[in-house]
Amino acid sequence: MRKPNSRSNPRALKPTGASQGFTILETVIALFIAMVIGFGAISLFLFSANFNAGAADRARALAHAQRLMEEYRATSFSALTNVDSTASVNLGSTAAGESDRRTFTVARKIENEAGFGAALKRITVTVTPVANGRWTGGGVTLVMLRSSDDIGNN
């Protein structure tokens, strides 16, 4: 039997089914789609990393504000004097591999509650990260009312 010759049989060299493999255009389009999806995933990772850093700052600010409020609860009412102060405090570790020190502004205010004289004090503590950005969401404010231990006329 003779082998088919392209001169004698022009259909012998034509593919009989669907073409095999991808064209360069299909490959470029697939790579472009993968790149767009990859950049979207990278932006989500960056967003979550920044948001978690802001959440850590808020948690640290809240923990410090709660600690200060516990100190005010442990202080006798007569020792609470009116205060309106702002200070800067560094929280976190500077140990090797744990460099997470952050600077916070701590505002403390102790004042007599209006209408109650010196029998009721309003204690306000606000802790705000100094590097306050779009991820930290601002500071944490805790307010407490303390009444005197005196028993008087009702």
C-alpha positions in Angstrom: 0.0 0.0 0.0 1.2 3.5 -0.8 1.7 6.2 1.6 -0.5 9.2 1.1 1.3 12.0 -0.7 0.4 15.6 -0.3 0.8 16.1 -4.1 -1.6 13.3 -5.0 -3.9 13.8 -1.9 -4.2 17.4 -0.7 -6.3 16.3 2.4 -3.6 14.1 3.7 -1.8 16.9 5.7 -4.8 18.6 7.1 -5.7 17.8 10.7 -8.8 15.6 11.0 -10.0 16.7 14.5 -9.8 19.7 16.8 -6.4 21.3 17.0 -4.1 20.2 19.8 -2.6 22.7 22.4 -3.1 26.4 23.0 -2.3 29.3 20.8 -0.1 32.1 22.0 -3.1 34.4 22.3 -5.0 31.9 24.5 -1.9 31.6 26.7 -1.5 35.4 27.0 -5.1 35.8 27.9 -4.9 33.1 30.6 -1.8 34.6 32.1 -3.5 38.1 32.1 -6.5 36.7 34.0 -4.3 34.9 36.5 -2.3 38.1 37.0 -5.5 40.1 37.7 -6.7 37.5 40.2 -3.2 37.4 41.8 -3.1 41.2 42.3 -6.6 41.1 43.8 -5.5 38.5 46.3 -2.4 40.5 47.2 -4.4 43.6 47.9 -6.7 41.5 50.2 -3.6 40.2 52.1 -2.3 43.7 52.5 -5.7 45.0 53.7 -6.0 42.2 56.3 -2.4 42.8 57.6 -3.0 46.5 58.1 -6.4 46.0 59.6 -4.9 43.4 62.1 -2.2 45.8 63.1 -4.8 48.5 63.8 -6.9 46.0 65.8 -3.8 45.2 67.8 -3.3 48.9 68.6 -6.9 49.2 69.7 -6.7 46.1 71.9 -3.5 47.4 73.5 -5.1 50.8 74.1 -8.2 49.2 75.6 -6.1 47.1 77.9 -4.1 50.1 79.1 -7.3 52.1 79.7 -8.8 49.2 81.7 -5.7 49.0 83.8 -5.9 52.7 84.6 -9.6 52.4 85.5 -8.8 49.5 87.8 -6.2 51.7 89.6 -8.9 54.4 90.0 -11.3 51.8 91.4 -8.7 50.6 93.9 -8.1 54.2 95.1 -10.2 55.4 97.9 -12.8 58.0 97.0 -11.3 60.7 99.3 -7.9 60.3 97.5 -9.4 61.1 94.1 -8.5 64.7 93.3 -9.7 66.6 90.2 -7.2 66.0 87.4 -7.0 67.0 83.7 -3.8 65.7 82.3 -2.3 64.3 79.1 0.8 62.2 78.9 2.6 60.0 76.4 3.3 56.3 77.2 5.1 53.5 75.4 3.5 50.1 75.4 4.9 46.9 74.1 8.2 45.0 74.0 11.5 45.9 72.6 13.0 42.4 72.9 14.7 40.9 69.9 12.1 39.5 67.5 9.3 41.2 69.4 9.7 44.8 68.4 6.1 45.9 68.8 6.5 49.0 70.9 3.8 51.6 70.2 3.4 55.1 71.6 0.0 56.2 73.0 -1.4 59.5 74.3 -3.2 59.0 77.6 -5.7 61.7 78.7 -7.0 61.5 82.3 -9.8 63.6 83.6 -11.3 63.4 87.1 -14.0 66.0 87.8 -17.0 66.5 90.1 -20.3 65.4 88.4 -22.6 68.4 87.8 -25.4 68.7 90.4 -23.8 66.3 92.9 -21.0 68.4 94.3 -18.0 66.4 95.6 -20.2 63.3 96.3 -19.9 62.0 92.7 -16.9 62.0 90.4 -16.7 61.3 86.7 -13.5 59.6 85.7 -12.6 59.7 82.0 -9.6 57.9 80.5 -8.8 58.2 76.8 -5.9 56.2 75.2 -5.1 57.1 71.6 -2.3 55.7 69.4 0.1 58.4 68.3 0.4 56.8 64.8 -3.4 57.2 64.4 -4.2 56.1 60.9 -7.1 54.8 58.9 -6.6 51.3 60.4 -6.6 52.2 64.1 -10.0 53.8 64.2 -9.1 56.4 66.8 -8.7 56.1 70.5 -10.5 54.2 73.3 -12.4 56.2 75.9 -13.7 54.7 79.2 -15.9 56.6 81.6 -16.7 55.7 85.2 -18.8 57.4 87.9 -17.6 57.0 91.5 -19.7 58.0 94.5 -18.5 58.8 97.9 -18.8 56.3 100.7 -20.5 58.8 103.0 -24.0 58.0 104.1 -26.2 61.0 104.3 -29.8 62.1 104.2 -31.9 60.7 101.4 
